[in-house]
Structure formats: C-alpha cells, structure tokens
Amino acid sequence: MRFRSMLALALAVLAGGLAACSRSPGHAANGPVTSEQLAALTLRVGAPNRIGNRPYLEVAGELAKTPYKIEWVEFSATPALLEALRNGDVDIGGNGGATGLIFEAGNNGTDAIKVVAAGRTVGNSPGAAALIVRKGARYRSLADLRGARISVLQGTGTQYILKRELERAGLAPRDVTFSSLSNDMAVAALISGHIDVLGIWEPQASVLLSRPDLQLLQWIGGNRDSYALQFASTDALADPVRRAAIQDFLTRLARSTVKVADQPQAFSSAMSRLARIDPAIALSITRKTGYRYGLDAAQQDQLKRSFADEIAFWRKDGVLHRDVPVDALFDFRFEPALRAASAGQ
C-alpha cells in the first residue's frame, strides 16, 4: 500500500509539472514556435523614458497586429531599465546608450544582458545631450565651467559625453564638482541655485529649454554618440518563444522607424501624448533626428569600437575598475532580419 501511495503521489507531481509547462508560454518544446504559443505570451518591453519605442510602432500601425501581447514598462533612465532586465522583470527594452550597459557589465558581468539591435542616427542632430543653466548665467562655453557644480545622472550616456567634452576643453574632473541627482531634484536644485549646470538627454532637455527661467549652454555629443540601443535579457533570448517574439518586435521596430521618417507630425503627436509634453516641443525633437536599424558587418565593428573607446575612457578615468570584454556585450543574430525590414523586404 505504501508503494502504491508513493507511486500515486509521484504521478500526481509529474502530471502537475506537465500541466504547468503546458500553461507556460515561456518554454517551447523542440521545433518551431507556434502561433498558439506566441498568442499566450506577454512580451515585457521597457523604456528608459516615457517615449522609448512605442510611438514608432504606433504611428506605423505595427501594434495592432502583434501575435503576442505587450506589457509596457517605463523607467526614469537606462540604468533602471538594465537593472530590471538583469532581474528578469522585463524581456527587452531600449533607446538607451552604451554607458549604462558598460557600468552594468563592469559591476555585474556580461551574462545577463545583451545589445540585440542598434539604431544608427540619421539626420543632423545638434547633439545627443544638453547642458542647461539658469537664465542669465555667466557661463558661455565649456571652458567657463571651472569651479561649476554639475549634476548628471551616473551611468548615463550624458555623463560619458560630458566628461569627454570637459577633457577636450582642458578641464580635469577635479576642476568641477559632480553630483548625480534625479531629474526632478536636479531641476529644483538648478532653479534654486544649489547647482550651476544640468546635463540631460532628450526629450527632457527640450522640455526644460521651453522654460523661461532656463537656457541652453551647449549641446554636446553628436550623431556618433546617438545609437538607439535595444537590450534583451539573456534569459529571454534563451527561451524559444520569447526569442521569436523579440525578433518579431525588433523587425517591427525597424520597419516603423523607416515608415515614420516621412511622418514627423504624426510621430510627434504620438510622442506628445505618450510623454505628456507640449506638441510643439515634440515636433521640434522629432525633426532633429531619426534612427535606422540593421547593421552590416562593418557597422557592427564600428559599434564595438565605440564601446571599446568608452570602456577605455572609464578605465583611464578610474571609474571602471575592471575591463569589460566588448564582444560579450552583443548578440547580432537578428541583424539580417533588421536589414531586410529596413530595406522594405
């Protein structure tokens, strides 16, 4: 009787496990992913701000027919998005820069997150980030910032570009005082005079520059600094169903960025609604630049070199205490599909 009871219990456990597997869209059996498996999946997509990839997909009509559900998750900046990817809270997300991933890899290794796509900047952007000061401030150029108190979010592309530009202007890190306040706290500190300069990325930069009490000191960076990186967790990439959804999502994004290039008004309207910013500001941001996905082999090497240059900078600066193997940061398996999508194939 005891043997029969144990056998019954074992069969019950096995049956429960199989039932759980059949209910989970996250694990596919060997063979192609089915439409039923995709339909049962919710792809968790993160954005490092309130814009992210969503307006491109909306304006291009790509969200009306996804074979899976999408859960949108907003973050205040790229480092917060990367933490969520590392912890398995989201599957994919982007429009962030390289700096956050470099610091993430330096602190936690290269196993959890990969760059799975990179949008190249097209157009004539005045810069990737802005340095903002109070109206009437005495600062006129980067060279004037000796002794200035500057807030810039740690682990962001703005931090890298700013430090690099200060170095080119002949200023060492000790010549200024850095802080890393949240965006809201930094704006309050700037207005009240507790800091002198705020370094910040779009779209927040253009929103702040619409205020009458603030003004632009200088745009910094340029198209070379303006890849729109898409990140995915390695756990999601290892799952056949989620991997199929990620490829579909990225392909739709590649098509979308091409489609909306000739629709700045429609795109800015979607951005205005999603980011809750003034339509005129959204249109100004839209007209500055756009992105195109799908890297050939030479462009992939160029992207890796840009990462290697930044890693070397942070190592020299003493902020990054161990080297980061560049090749381990990338998963280029989707690039052929993205090139085809951007070419309208």
N, C-alpha and C positions, 0 to 999 in steps of 0.2 A: 504493500500500500504506500509505503514511504517513497519507493521508486516511482510509482505512478504519479504521486503528488508532485515530486520534483520534475518529472517529465512534463506534466501539465503546466507547471509554472514556467519552465524553460520555453515551451511552445508559446505560451501567452506573451512572454517577454519578446520573443522573436517576432511574433505577429504584430505586437505594438510597435516594435522598431521599424518593421517594414511599412506599416501604415504611416508612421511619422515621416519616413523617407518619401513615400508616395505623395504626401501632402506638401512637402517642402519643394518650392520651385528652385531652390539654391543648388540642387545636386542632380545632375543628369546622368543617366546610365550611359554606357558606351554607345556611340552612334550619334547621328546628327540631332541637334536640338529641335524639338517640335514646336509648332505654333501653340499647342496647349501649355507646354512648359513656359514659354515666354508670356503667355496670357496670364499665368499665375504669378508672375514675377513683378515685384515693385523695385525699380531701379532708384536708388537714393542718390540724388545729384546735389552736390554742394556748390555754393558760390561764395567767393571771398568778399563780396559786397552785395548790394541789393540788385545788381544788374546781372552779372555772370553771363551765362549763355542763353538764358531764356528768351530775351527779346528777339534774337536772331531767329530762333526756331519758331516763335510765334508768328512773326511777320512773314516768314517763308511758308507758313502753313504746315510745318513739319510735326506739330504737336497733336494734330487732330487725328493722326493715324498711326501712332506708335503701337507695336504689337505687345507692349508691356505697359505697366503703369509707372508713373514717375512721381516721386516724392521730392519736392524742392526744399533744400535746407540752406538758410542764409547764415553767413559768418561775417564778423567785423573786418577780418583781414586774412591773408593767406596762411599765416602760422596756425590760426584757429582751425581752418579747413584741413590743414595737414594733420593736425592732432586728431581730428575726427576720422580721417582716413586711416591713420595708424591704429586707432582704437576700434575700427570696424563699424563706425556709426554711419558712414556714407561709403558709396562704392566708387564714385567718380566725381570730379569737380574741377573747376578751373577758371581761367582768365587771370591766374596769378603769375608772378615772376619766379626767377631762379633762386633768389636769396633764401626764401623760407625753406625750400627743399634742401639747399646746401646745409643750412644750420640743422635741419631735422636729421639729415644723414650724418652730420658730424656728431650729433648728440646721441642718436638712437640707431645708427646703422642704415644700410641701404636696402634692407629686406622687405620693408612694409609698404613702400610707396614707389611708383614708377611714373615717369613722364611718358604719356601714351600718345600725345599729339602736341604740336606747337604751331600756332598760327603766326605766320610772318606778317609784319606790319606793312601795309601798303598805304600810300598817301604821304603827305608832307606834314607830319605831326611836329609842332613846335618843341616838343619834349615829352618825356614819359612821366615826369613829376614836376610839381611846382613848389617853389619856396615863397611863402606868404608872410607878409609883415603887416604891422598896423599902418593905417593911413598916415602919411607924413613922416614915416620912419626915416632915420638918417642914412640907412643902408641903400646903396645904389648898385652894388655888384657883390660877387662872392668875395672879392678881395677886401671888402669893408667889414667882413664878419668876424674879424679878430676880436675875441672877448665876448662874442654874442652867445646867448643862451638859445639853443635849438632843440626843438622836440621833433623826433621822428620815430615811428614805430620800429622796434627792434625786430630783426628778421624779415624785413620787407625789402623789395627792390629799391624803394626810395632811400633807404639807409645806405645801400651799396653805392648808388649813383651819387648821392650827396657826398659821401666820404671820398669817393674818387674825384669828384669835381673840386672839392676843397683842396685836395692834394695837388691837383693841377694848378690851382690858384695860388699855391705856395703856402697853404695853411696846414699845419700839423693837427692831429686830434687834440693835443693839449691846448691849442690856440682858441678852441671854443668849448662850451660846456653843453654836453648832450644830456637829454632826458628822453624817456620813452613813455609818454602819456597816451592814454586812449584818445581817439579823435575828439570826442566831446570835451574831455578835460583839457586837451591841448588848445582847442579853440577858446575856451574860457580863460585859460592861462595867458594866451596871446592878447586877448582883448583887455584883460586886467593888467597887463604889463609884467607878469611873472616870467614869461619867456619872450624872446625877441623875434624868433623865426619859427615857422611851422613848415616842415617838409611833408608833402602829402600827394597821393596819386589821384588820378581821375576815378570816378566822377566827382569825388569830394572836393577836388581842387577848384573846378569851375563853379561849383555851388558856393564855396566860400568867397570866391572872387566876385560874386554878384553882390556881396555885402558892401555898403558904403563906408564901413569903418576899417576895411582891409584892402590890401593891394598886392599886386604881384611884384616880387623882387626879381625872379628869373625862373624860366622853365629850364629844367636840367634833363640830361639824357637825350635820347633821340630814337629814331627807328631801330637802331641796332639793339637798343635796350628793351624793345617793346614786343617781344614774343608773348603771345597769349597761350600760356601753357595749360594743358589739361592733364590732371593727375588721376591715377587709379590705384586702389589698394591691391596688393599682390594676392590677397585672399579672394577678392572679386575676380581677378584675372585667372585664378586657378579654377574657378567654378565655371563649367562649360556654358551654363545658361546665362549667368551674369556676364561672362566674356562675350557671348553673342549679342547681348543687349548693349554692352559698351561699344562694340564695333558698330552696331546699328545707330546708336546715339551719336557717335563721332562722325559717322558718314552723313547723317542728317545735319549736323553742325557745319560740316564742310560745305555741303550744298547750300545751306542757309546763308553763310557769310558771303557767298558769291551772289546769291539772289538779291540780298538786301542792299548790295552796294549801290544800286540804282534807285533805291527807295529810301533816301535819308529821312524824309518826312514821316513815313510810316514807322521806320525803326525808332526815330526819336520820340514818337508818340508812345510806342510801347515802352521805351526806356523811361519816359516821364512818369507813366502810370506805375510801373513796377518799382522804380527807385524813389517815387514820390518827390520828384524835383520839377522845377519850372520847365515848361515845354521849350521855351527859348534857349535855356541852358542845355537841355538835352539835345536840341538841334545843333548847337554850337559844338558840343562834344562829338556828335555823330559825324559832322563834316570834317573833323580833324584827321581821322584815320579809320582804317578798317583792317580786316585780317583775312588771310588766305591760308588754308590748311593743305597739307600734303607735301612732305619733304622728299626730295630725291637724295641720293647718297651723298652728294657734295654738300647739300644743305644740312643734312644730318650731322656731317662732320663739323660744319660751321657752328651749329648749335652746341655741339660738345665742346668746341674750343671756347665759346663764350662762357660756358660753365667752368671750364678749366681756368680761364682768366680770372673769373670771380673767386674761385676757390683759392687761387694763388694770392689774390689780394687780401682775403680774410686771414690767410695763414701769415702773411707778412705783417698784417695789422695786429696780430696776436689775439684775434677774437676766435678764430678756429684753431683748436689745439691739436687736431689730427687730420691727416689727409683724407680726402673723400675720393674713392675710385669712380671716375666720371662715367665709364661705360656701364657701371652697375645701376645708374640712375634712370636708364632709358629702356623702354620696350617699344621698338619700332615696328611691331608686327602689323599694325593697322595702316601704315603709310601707303602701301599700294592702293588700298580701298579709298583712302582720303584723296590721293592724287586723282584717281578716276572720278570721284564725286566732284572735286573742284573743277575738273575739266568737263563736267556735264555728262559723263558717261554712266 
